[in-house]
Amino acid sequence: MARSNRKIIPESHQVLHQWKYEIAAEFGLAVGRNAGTSGFADTEFAGELGTTGATSGYSSYWGHLTARENGSVGGEITKRLIAQAQRDFMN
């Protein structure tokens, strides 16, 4: 069977993208705009978390993070999606 990356709900892409950066900031991961210089320029917790030593000059570079760190962000997104679906189901 051929695999498709077609989005079922295209509008969800932006929300998931935002969650990715918010969760990375909550976990203290240095990603986003100017991650190597000013930290989390595009996240809510920028001033509180600082940076952990990233490569500067990339707007959305994640290659300096470990597989565990990247996986933790994806896992947290999944947990939040399941929690949201459960809340919606109960209403």
C-alpha positions, -999 to +999 in steps of 0.1 A: +000+000+000+013+034-009+019+058+019+004+093+017+015+124+037-018+142+028-032+162+057-067+152+066-072+186+082-048+210+065-055+238+090-041+217+118-005+221+104-001+256+119-014+246+153+009+215+155+038+236+144+031+261+171+028+234+197+061+220+187+079+252+195+060+258+227+068+223+240+104+227+230+105+259+250+088+243+280+114+215+279+143+241+277+154+230+242+172+257+221+152+258+188+135+286+169+147+319+156+182+328+166+184+298+190+221+302+193+221+339+202+189+351+219+172+318+227+135+312+220+126+344+201+093+329+189+081+313+221+062+324+251+088+313+276+118+329+260+131+350+288+127+322+315+144+293+299+176+304+282+195+283+257+214+250+258+240+257+231+226+257+196+239+265+162+231+300+152+218+312+119+190+287+114+154+297+117+141+262+126+171+240+130+166+209+152+197+189+141+217+197+172+192+180+194+193+143+204+168+118+191+155+116+227+149+153+229+131+154+196+111+123+205+101+139+237+086+168+219+067+145+195+055+124+224+042+154+243+023+165+212+007+131+210-002+132+247-019+166+242-038+155+211-051+125+230-061+146+260-079+171+237-097+142+220-108+128+253-121+162+265-140+166+232-154+131+235-167+137+271-186+169+260 
